[in-house]
Amino acid sequence: MTYNTEKRNELLVFLKSNSDRSFSLEEICASLTVDGRGKSTVYRQVSALHAEGLLRRISSDCSRAPTYQYVDKSAHCESHLHL
């Protein structure tokens, strides 16, 4: 069961409004001005959104940290990357 909490909605609004970019977890936290205690919530929410198919996880050979990008299923974006 998925709960639409205030933090989850804030995260979704941010990712949807920047769907042409991908972000690391640290960049997401910095953009949402999350304090130390809220980081774990962001990490859990990103993991849940990825499991639900709403985020694409992008791994790069250049960086050890993956980035995440919102997937607009209504625009059939799950099959390609936005660069």
Secondary structure by P-SEA (a helix, b strand, c coil): cccccaaaaaaaaaaaaaccccccaaaaaaaacccccaaaaaaaaaaaaaaaccbbbbbbccccbbbbbbbcccccccccccc
